[in-house]
Amino acid sequence: MSLAAIKIENLSYSIPGKTILDNVSLSLAANQFSVILGRNGSGKSTLFNLITGKYPYSSGVVELLGKERSSIPQKSLAKTIGFLPQFHQSVFPFSVYDVILTGRAAFYRFGPSGRDHEIVEQTLLNMGISHLKDKSYTDLSGGERQLVLISRVMAQGPDILVLDEPTNHLDLHFQVLVLDKLKLYSRSGHTVICIMHDPNMASIYADHTYFIKDQKAYDSSLLIAEDPFANIYEALYEMPLMQVQVKDKTIIIPQF
Ligand SMILES: Nc1ncnc2c1ncn2[C@@H]1O[C@H](COP(=O)(O)OP(=O)(O)OP(=O)(O)O)[C@@H](O)[C@H]1O
């Protein structure tokens, strides 16, 4: 396999009375678009919090581009990995422009450079939200806020972009726009890893999909190789599902 952007070995995580992840090993390829699927509460966000350093881990290994995460100096972490968490707190009425500019904050010492401003302008344009730039972030709709936060982490420009449900709150138009941009980002020397809840969008966009189930992680392509006729999504979502083939993609729908 080519270089792993993220390599996880024997990672476990428990809270009092409950094991959330049990001896998880996973290798996520560099310069690819990978999606992690799993039922609510299965441990996807926990895995991302461990990968990005929000949660400490006492057993197992997390390597980012070949280096143990905890050995990467804080200063270079912002270049290595960027994280869009699932929940965001917003109390300050910063303008959209300034919120996106904070994505560059790890790279400047005395204030943003001309290049930082240029990146913010380019990102606003690229994400189709230039018209929002002077608006207060706190006045935005849920979907608009989501677009701004994705723009912020894209302006950061990390080698590995990790997004927890990036299409949350977005209408179909913006879901497609964001996934197109993320796919493009993964084609320009970067790695994109998303948690998603729509297996069909995952099927359309992802190079690789991974499942989290019963405290373990699985590579969906290995599950299919094991049993080509199994409906792996029925096992994942624990419900009867129909599968239809559209072009080269498997689309799943609930039985009706
Ligand atoms: N701080 C915490 N205290 C107690 N339980 C927690 C805590 N954080 C997570 N959990 C529990 O750990 C489990 C995994 O949570 P996690 O947020 O990782 O799931 P998820 O797969 O991301 O879910 P969703 O798809 O609903 O976002 C859940 O049962 C959750 O209730």
The ligand as an SDF file (V2000), in Angstrom:
LIG
                    3D

 31 33  0  0  0  0  0  0  0  0999 V2000
  -17.6970   12.4880   27.2910 N   0  0  0  0  0  0  0  0  0  0  0  0
  -18.4520   11.3890   27.2240 C   0  0  0  0  0  0  0  0  0  0  0  0
  -19.0320   10.8830   28.3340 N   0  0  0  0  0  0  0  0  0  0  0  0
  -19.7900    9.7810   28.2720 C   0  0  0  0  0  0  0  0  0  0  0  0
  -20.0390    9.1020   27.1580 N   0  0  0  0  0  0  0  0  0  0  0  0
  -19.4800    9.5460   26.0270 C   0  0  0  0  0  0  0  0  0  0  0  0
  -18.6640   10.7000   25.9880 C   0  0  0  0  0  0  0  0  0  0  0  0
  -18.2550   10.9080   24.7270 N   0  0  0  0  0  0  0  0  0  0  0  0
  -18.7980    9.9150   23.9830 C   0  0  0  0  0  0  0  0  0  0  0  0
  -19.5310    9.0960   24.7780 N   0  0  0  0  0  0  0  0  0  0  0  0
  -20.2420    7.9030   24.3460 C   0  0  0  0  0  0  0  0  0  0  0  0
  -19.3710    7.1760   23.5070 O   0  0  0  0  0  0  0  0  0  0  0  0
  -20.0840    6.5800   22.4480 C   0  0  0  0  0  0  0  0  0  0  0  0
  -19.4650    6.9710   21.1140 C   0  0  0  0  0  0  0  0  0  0  0  0
  -19.6850    8.3510   20.9020 O   0  0  0  0  0  0  0  0  0  0  0  0
  -19.2380    9.0600   19.5530 P   0  0  0  0  0  0  0  0  0  0  0  0
  -19.5910   10.5090   19.6790 O   0  0  0  0  0  0  0  0  0  0  0  0
  -17.8350    8.7160   19.2730 O   0  0  0  0  0  0  0  0  0  0  0  0
  -20.1830    8.3360   18.4950 O   0  0  0  0  0  0  0  0  0  0  0  0
  -20.4430    8.6570   16.9490 P   0  0  0  0  0  0  0  0  0  0  0  0
  -20.2680    7.3790   16.2150 O   0  0  0  0  0  0  0  0  0  0  0  0
  -19.6170    9.8070   16.5110 O   0  0  0  0  0  0  0  0  0  0  0  0
  -21.9840    9.0580   16.9960 O   0  0  0  0  0  0  0  0  0  0  0  0
  -22.8760   10.0350   16.0650 P   0  0  0  0  0  0  0  0  0  0  0  0
  -22.9760    9.3850   14.7200 O   0  0  0  0  0  0  0  0  0  0  0  0
  -24.1880   10.0420   16.7890 O   0  0  0  0  0  0  0  0  0  0  0  0
  -22.2110   11.3850   16.0380 O   0  0  0  0  0  0  0  0  0  0  0  0
  -21.5400    7.0070   22.6040 C   0  0  0  0  0  0  0  0  0  0  0  0
  -22.2680    5.9640   23.2170 O   0  0  0  0  0  0  0  0  0  0  0  0
  -21.4640    8.2110   23.5040 C   0  0  0  0  0  0  0  0  0  0  0  0
  -22.6230    8.3250   24.2810 O   0  0  0  0  0  0  0  0  0  0  0  0
  1  2  1  0
  2  3  1  0
  2  7  2  0
  3  4  2  0
  4  5  1  0
  5  6  2  0
  6  7  1  0
  6 10  1  0
  7  8  1  0
  8  9  2  0
  9 10  1  0
 10 11  1  0
 11 12  1  0
 11 30  1  0
 12 13  1  0
 13 14  1  0
 13 28  1  0
 14 15  1  0
 15 16  1  0
 16 17  2  0
 16 18  1  0
 16 19  1  0
 19 20  1  0
 20 21  2  0
 20 22  1  0
 20 23  1  0
 23 24  1  0
 24 25  2  0
 24 26  1  0
 24 27  1  0
 28 29  1  0
 28 30  1  0
 30 31  1  0
M  END
$$$$
